[in-house]
Amino acid sequence: DGGGVAGDRVRAVRVRVGERVQEMPARAVVVAMGPWSGKAANWLRMPKLNVFGQKYHSVLMRPNRVLSQAVFFQGLGDPEVYPRPDGEVYVTGFPDSPEPMREEPGQVQVRPEVAQRLVKTIRQISSEFVDAPVVLEQACHLPI
């Protein structure tokens, strides 16, 4: 709901729970909203926070065998490959340029052409993924 500001310092944070508003005194406030942290500046009447988001796409794939080594490729979009103990493999790469956040948390849209580019690239790089089905396509924003 905002904050208690005295001069240029936040002295408290107001929290709304249902219809009730409670003010919590604070000596310091940590804004930890990832790439959406800049939105808190308005709520807390702070100077603008220059936090941008960098969108990354990723796919989860399931190769025929459990892999155990993370791999980072330079060039070809710098894909990163993170095997998981359950046999799924997280593959990411091809980040967008950093920009102010336009998408809302929980509403980040996957661009299918970027996800398919990841799949095509990893299948060209490693024979382990040639027939591996794609379990999930997703996207997220990293704070910059």
Secondary structure, DSSP 8 states (H G I E B T S, - for coil): -EEEEETTEEEEEEEEETTEEEEEE-S------GGGTHHHHHHTT-------EEEEEEEEE--SS-----EE-SSTT--EEEE-TTS-EEEEE-----B---S-TT-----HHHHHHHHHHHHHH-GGGTT--EEEEEEEEEE-
